[in-house]
Amino acid sequence: GQGWRVQIPADWQPMDPEHPTVVAQYGAPVTPATSDRVRLQMNLGVHEWDQGLSRFTTMSIQTIVGVGASVDRNVETQMSGRPATEVECTLAHRDGTYTQIQRTAIVGNRAWVLMCVGAHTDFDAVRPTCDAILDSIVLTE
């Protein structure tokens, strides 16, 4: 995409972004075994933002808690060689409980937010896939 590239598994399919700030959204194939669960997916969002990483992360956590999710982890990390935060949360949804990992970095006046979301019940099994996607992003802008 413009200003970024990310590696996703070859069998994942593009999805229609659910929000105007989402520039890419891909999902794992839906199988009979997973059709009743939240689809394993990634999305990349870009937000105009000029108030720094810590404030963006605080705002994100307030939003997450505001919709009833629990924050399980909030750590400093890297994203494409830049300082980043990673917030992991658990949320009950009409499709079942899911786990979301959100990694954010600020470049110029933009917050780049890469998320990986999957069913909470088997998230440990898909965590390596999510970690590989999160680690693969290259911000080229």
N, C-alpha and C positions, 0 to 999 in steps of 0.2 A: 504494500500500500504506500501511500504518499507519506514519507517521513518515518517509515517503520517497516520491519519485516519480522515474521515470527514463524517458527516451524510447528506445524500441527500434524498429527498422524494422517497418513495418506488416505485412509478411508473415511475421514471426517468430512461432513458436508456443510456448505455455506448455509446459514440461516438468515432469515430476514431480521435485521436489527430491531430490537424492541424499543429503542430510545434514540432520539436524534443525535445524541452525543456519541453513540456507538458507531465506530467506523468499520468494524469487522466482527462477525459472530459466526462461530462454527460449532457443530455438534457431532458427537460420536454417533455411529449408526444405531438406530433403534432396533433391538431384537426382541423376540417374544419374551425373553427372560428379563429385559429391562424396560418393557413398554409401560409398566405400571409405576415407574419411578421417574424422578427428575432426570432429564436427559443430561448426560455428561457433556459439558460445553465450555467454550471459552469466548470471552468477548473483550474487545479493546475499545476503550472510550477515551475521548480527548475533550478536555474541558478548558475553557479560557480561565486562567487563574494566575494572579500575580501576588499572592500572599504567602507563598512558601509551603514547603512540604509538611511541616508540623501542623500548621493550621488546616491544611487540606485533610490530613489524616484525622485530626480532631473532629472536623465537620463530618467526615465519612462515618466515624464511629458513632457520633450523635444520631446520624440518619439510620444506621444499622440498628442501634438500640431502640430508636423511635418506632421501628416497625416490629419490635418484639424479638429481635435476634439476640443471641448471647455472643459476646466477643470472647473467643477462646485463646487468641494469641494476637499480640501486636508487637512486632519486632522491627529493628532497623536491618536493612539488607541492601542489596545492589540491584539495579535494573539497567542493563546495557552499560555497565561501568559507572553508573551515576548513583548517588545516594538515593535510597528508596525506603519505603516502609512496606511491610506485609502484614495485613490484618486477616485473620481467619475467624469466621463466625459460623454459627449454626442457627438455622431458621426453620420453623414449622411453616409449611405452605400448603395450599390446597392439593398439590401433587405429592405431598409427603415432606418429611424433614430433609433439608439439604445442608451441605457444607459449602462454604464459599471462601476462596482465598483471593484476596485482592492485593496486587502489588502496584505501588504508585511511585512515579518519579516526576519531578518538575523539570521541564526544559523551556527556558525562556519564560514566556507568559502562558504556558500550557501545562496542565496536569495530564499525564498519560497514565491510564488506569487499566491494567490487564487483570482480568478475573478468570478463575476457573471454578466451575460450579458442578457439583455432583451429589448423588443421593448419599445422605449421611450414613445409612446402614452399611454400605460397602465402600465408603470413601477411602479407607486405608488401602484397599486394593487398587484404586485409581490414582492415589496420591502421587506415585512416581510419574505417571503420565502428566498430571498437572504441573509437577515440579519441572519436568522437562520443557513444557510449553513456556512456563514462567521464566525459566532460565534462558530460553532461546531468543527472546525478543532483542532486536537491535533497533535502537532509535537513531535514525540517520539525519534528523534535522538539526 
